[in-house]
Amino acid sequence: MELGKAKAPIEVDEEQVDNVSTMTESPLQTDRTSFSKSNTSSSQPLNRGEVLHSKRLYWIGRRTQDIIFSSLAILVLWPLVAICAIMIVIDSPGASPFFVQERVGRDGKKFKFLKLRTMIPRAESMLDGLLDKNEMDGPVFKIKDDPRITRLGKFLRKTSIDELPQLLNILMGNMSIVGPRPAIPREVAQYTEYQRQRLYVTPGLTCYWQIQPHRNDLSYDEWLELDLKYIRERSFWVDWKIIFKTFGAVFRLTGE
């Protein structure tokens, strides 16, 4: 069974600025000062060759793990996604309950990112009027009380249900369960060479940033350093630690 067989077509022309996933956060003991902006430029750059060619057994094992767990999750959760898709159509008619968004994956390769629609139709046309309200520094766009988010969309984001279609991305190999969140091309075009290091690995459904307390209060530089921290430390132990903390965060319903 596949999520892609929901009773509505997939739409591509909306929410192109919805770059920040809304999976909720849980406490992780991290000293914010270690990820401060002043430390970003002095951080040791990653060795790209080492990142790409080391830990081969880990890469093989993680891909196997991604296929098994994403397949099982799709089989169990597709009815929930289908019900939510119907509710989206009822709550906000005029557009598909699903959308496809172009994102940038490992080594800059673009792919189609799947998600349940949480914004009103034609949300992108409202972006220009909201740019002056951007609350995030760096190349990303984020505002807390985005007027484009629908009533149901707020619930889907709070519970992270809107992210479930990305299980298909994991199954197809565009994403992994754990890894830096995939960025949109507009953001990547503004990356410095240092920031492009987060593209060395496959993007993920959850990451260190997702499980930080008050994650949206972090600066972009702090977010970046968390991604690079994961790339340096990646292992099965780190992955499962993040996965379990993500489950705990979701159940607390503190997402935005």
Secondary structure, DSSP 8 states (H G I E B T S, - for coil): --GGGSSS-EE-SS-TT--S-----------GGGG-HHHHTTS----HHHHHHS-HHHHHHHHHHHHHHHHHHHHHHHHHHHHHHHHHHHHS-SS-SEEEEEEE-GGG-EEEEEEE--B-TTGGGGGGGTGGG----TT----TT-TTB-HHHHHHHHHTGGGTTHHHHHHHTS-EEES---B-HHHHTT--TTGGGGGGS--EEE-TGGGSTTGGGS-HHHHHHHHHHHHHH-SHHHHHHHHHHHHHHHHTT---
